[in-house]
Amino acid sequence: MKPDLPPVSPIAFHPMNTETPLQSRLKLPDGTMVGQVCPDPAKLDDYCQSKFGRSWRSIEWFCLRSLATRIEALRGRLSPLEALIKQGQSAESIDAVTDDIWEALGAAYSDGSTAALILISKFSLAKGTGSMEGAIMAADLGNVAAYCFLGDHYLSKEQVEQAAAAYQQGMAKGCSACEYQLGQFAERGVGGQLKSVRAAFDHYAEATMGNYPPAWVAIARLWLSDPGELPRPERLVEKLKECIEMRCEGAATALAEIYLAHDQSSDTKRMVMSLYRGAAVGGDIETQLKLASLLEGEGASEMEIEPDPEEALRWYERVYSSENASPAQAILAHLKLGHLFMGKNQYDPAAHHFSFVSKTYPEAVELRKICKEKGENLRRWRQHNTGGECL
């Protein structure tokens, strides 16, 4: 049986979003590199005061801000190009557009950014060259985020042992995202780890020490699954509220479960529904699925709401069309839409959605066949009743 592998680390909270550049490569106001003119960090402030009349801290702050702005701009330029390649555009056809980007990434690395090396590997993979040299070099130079990038790459290729090794290296260097991923592995018993809820809980607890939002969601879920055996994390409700503000997926549903576990009053249920709607509008895919399920009728009476299949349909459509939905979430949305359209006697769209999920849900094969037959019968009936004109 194929192992139940976790997804890669949440992109919104990837440690690559922050970095500590190579100090020796930072440029001073006269264009010289720090390491060339003042290799002793203890003497940097005196050198900057005498040479430029400014403290090293103020110069460093300017350098870091400038690098961060450049890297963010390069990410923004690379994202649409990666999307084009995923949609079938040949990598060669955009070479002319990317030449200056490669040059800009090289310049950013020359000025101290190791994140530029990770971006070089990231785009190389998107183009199909498969080069990981940049990310490996970034890791060797002390960029902790590189271990998470490497682990995510191996995991996406289902090279689980290599992924675990990369995450473990990152964890040893203080990477909260790597710690979180190892918690995911422990929950599932993959990557050389025994399946252990307690081990997963401990990984997530350590990741929360680095204020990693997805870890707060994961540890809340584990605690809710067995509050008698697992200790309740301190300030859990407060932290989940912060996660919601940061648009961390799943935070709203976890907080809602905590509220409902302690109070089943009508006021609490109304507050929970408001929480679901707010997070769903904000783009939380998991909450969109939860809200759609309730509106479809699953648990509607318990939450004291009226089912609304039409609104449920719109939320499911929003999920499968979102670029942020995982493959599993998109497939579930297609399955739900298939059933909703089938219930409305709209057999053609139902068959269309069932066709997307037949490999994951074998029953969808038969359902698609039924819908195609009923759709054809319905067309014949309409043709017969309109005097030969097919509507």
ChimeraX attribute file (.defattr): number of C-alpha atoms within 10 A of each C-alpha:
attribute: neighborCount
match mode: 1-to-1
recipient: residues
	/A:1	3
	/A:2	4
	/A:3	11
	/A:4	11
	/A:5	17
	/A:6	18
	/A:7	15
	/A:8	18
	/A:9	20
	/A:10	16
	/A:11	10
	/A:12	15
	/A:13	15
	/A:14	16
	/A:15	22
	/A:16	20
	/A:17	13
	/A:18	13
	/A:19	17
	/A:20	13
	/A:21	22
	/A:22	18
	/A:23	18
	/A:24	17
	/A:25	18
	/A:26	24
	/A:27	20
	/A:28	17
	/A:29	14
	/A:30	8
	/A:31	9
	/A:32	13
	/A:33	19
	/A:34	18
	/A:35	16
	/A:36	10
	/A:37	12
	/A:38	16
	/A:39	13
	/A:40	10
	/A:41	14
	/A:42	9
	/A:43	11
	/A:44	17
	/A:45	18
	/A:46	15
	/A:47	17
	/A:48	19
	/A:49	12
	/A:50	10
	/A:51	12
	/A:52	14
	/A:53	11
	/A:54	15
	/A:55	16
	/A:56	19
	/A:57	12
	/A:58	11
	/A:59	17
	/A:60	15
	/A:61	11
	/A:62	15
	/A:63	20
	/A:64	19
	/A:65	10
	/A:66	12
	/A:67	22
	/A:68	19
	/A:69	12
	/A:70	17
	/A:71	20
	/A:72	12
	/A:73	11
	/A:74	18
	/A:75	16
	/A:76	11
	/A:77	14
	/A:78	17
	/A:79	11
	/A:80	11
	/A:81	19
	/A:82	18
	/A:83	12
	/A:84	14
	/A:85	17
	/A:86	13
	/A:87	9
	/A:88	8
	/A:89	14
	/A:90	13
	/A:91	18
	/A:92	11
	/A:93	10
	/A:94	14
	/A:95	13
	/A:96	9
	/A:97	12
	/A:98	17
	/A:99	10
	/A:100	11
	/A:101	17
	/A:102	17
	/A:103	11
	/A:104	16
	/A:105	23
	/A:106	15
	/A:107	13
	/A:108	23
	/A:109	21
	/A:110	16
	/A:111	22
	/A:112	21
	/A:113	27
	/A:114	29
	/A:115	28
	/A:116	29
	/A:117	23
	/A:118	26
	/A:119	22
	/A:120	20
	/A:121	22
	/A:122	21
	/A:123	20
	/A:124	18
	/A:125	15
	/A:126	19
	/A:127	20
	/A:128	11
	/A:129	11
	/A:130	12
	/A:131	16
	/A:132	18
	/A:133	14
	/A:134	20
	/A:135	26
	/A:136	18
	/A:137	15
	/A:138	22
	/A:139	24
	/A:140	13
	/A:141	13
	/A:142	16
	/A:143	28
	/A:144	28
	/A:145	29
	/A:146	29
	/A:147	30
	/A:148	32
	/A:149	30
	/A:150	25
	/A:151	28
	/A:152	25
	/A:153	20
	/A:154	19
	/A:155	22
	/A:156	15
	/A:157	11
	/A:158	14
	/A:159	14
	/A:160	22
	/A:161	16
	/A:162	18
	/A:163	27
	/A:164	25
	/A:165	18
	/A:166	23
	/A:167	28
	/A:168	20
	/A:169	19
	/A:170	25
	/A:171	23
	/A:172	12
	/A:173	15
	/A:174	16
	/A:175	23
	/A:176	31
	/A:177	31
	/A:178	32
	/A:179	29
	/A:180	30
	/A:181	29
	/A:182	28
	/A:183	29
	/A:184	27
	/A:185	26
	/A:186	23
	/A:187	22
	/A:188	19
	/A:189	19
	/A:190	19
	/A:191	20
	/A:192	12
	/A:193	17
	/A:194	13
	/A:195	15
	/A:196	15
	/A:197	20
	/A:198	15
	/A:199	18
	/A:200	26
	/A:201	25
	/A:202	17
	/A:203	24
	/A:204	28
	/A:205	22
	/A:206	19
	/A:207	27
	/A:208	23
	/A:209	11
	/A:210	14
	/A:211	14
	/A:212	23
	/A:213	26
	/A:214	25
	/A:215	27
	/A:216	27
	/A:217	25
	/A:218	22
	/A:219	26
	/A:220	25
	/A:221	20
	/A:222	19
	/A:223	18
	/A:224	16
	/A:225	12
	/A:226	12
	/A:227	12
	/A:228	9
	/A:229	9
	/A:230	15
	/A:231	11
	/A:232	15
	/A:233	14
	/A:234	8
	/A:235	8
	/A:236	16
	/A:237	18
	/A:238	10
	/A:239	20
	/A:240	24
	/A:241	15
	/A:242	15
	/A:243	23
	/A:244	22
	/A:245	13
	/A:246	13
	/A:247	18
	/A:248	23
	/A:249	23
	/A:250	24
	/A:251	29
	/A:252	27
	/A:253	24
	/A:254	20
	/A:255	25
	/A:256	21
	/A:257	15
	/A:258	17
	/A:259	16
	/A:260	15
	/A:261	10
	/A:262	9
	/A:263	12
	/A:264	12
	/A:265	11
	/A:266	12
	/A:267	10
	/A:268	16
	/A:269	19
	/A:270	14
	/A:271	15
	/A:272	20
	/A:273	18
	/A:274	13
	/A:275	17
	/A:276	24
	/A:277	18
	/A:278	16
	/A:279	25
	/A:280	24
	/A:281	12
	/A:282	15
	/A:283	19
	/A:284	24
	/A:285	25
	/A:286	21
	/A:287	26
	/A:288	27
	/A:289	23
	/A:290	20
	/A:291	23
	/A:292	28
	/A:293	22
	/A:294	22
	/A:295	21
	/A:296	20
	/A:297	16
	/A:298	14
	/A:299	13
	/A:300	16
	/A:301	11
	/A:302	12
	/A:303	18
	/A:304	12
	/A:305	15
	/A:306	12
	/A:307	18
	/A:308	15
	/A:309	19
	/A:310	13
	/A:311	14
	/A:312	24
	/A:313	21
	/A:314	13
	/A:315	25
	/A:316	27
	/A:317	17
	/A:318	19
	/A:319	28
	/A:320	21
	/A:321	13
	/A:322	14
	/A:323	10
	/A:324	16
	/A:325	18
	/A:326	15
	/A:327	12
	/A:328	13
	/A:329	18
	/A:330	24
	/A:331	22
	/A:332	20
	/A:333	26
	/A:334	24
	/A:335	22
	/A:336	23
	/A:337	25
	/A:338	28
	/A:339	19
	/A:340	21
	/A:341	21
	/A:342	22
	/A:343	12
	/A:344	10
	/A:345	15
	/A:346	17
	/A:347	25
	/A:348	19
	/A:349	19
	/A:350	27
	/A:351	27
	/A:352	17
	/A:353	22
	/A:354	29
	/A:355	18
	/A:356	19
	/A:357	22
	/A:358	17
	/A:359	12
	/A:360	12
	/A:361	13
	/A:362	11
	/A:363	12
	/A:364	21
	/A:365	16
	/A:366	13
	/A:367	20
	/A:368	25
	/A:369	14
	/A:370	16
	/A:371	23
	/A:372	18
	/A:373	15
	/A:374	18
	/A:375	20
	/A:376	14
	/A:377	12
	/A:378	15
	/A:379	15
	/A:380	16
	/A:381	13
	/A:382	15
	/A:383	14
	/A:384	12
	/A:385	11
	/A:386	11
	/A:387	8
	/A:388	11
	/A:389	11
	/A:390	12
	/A:391	8
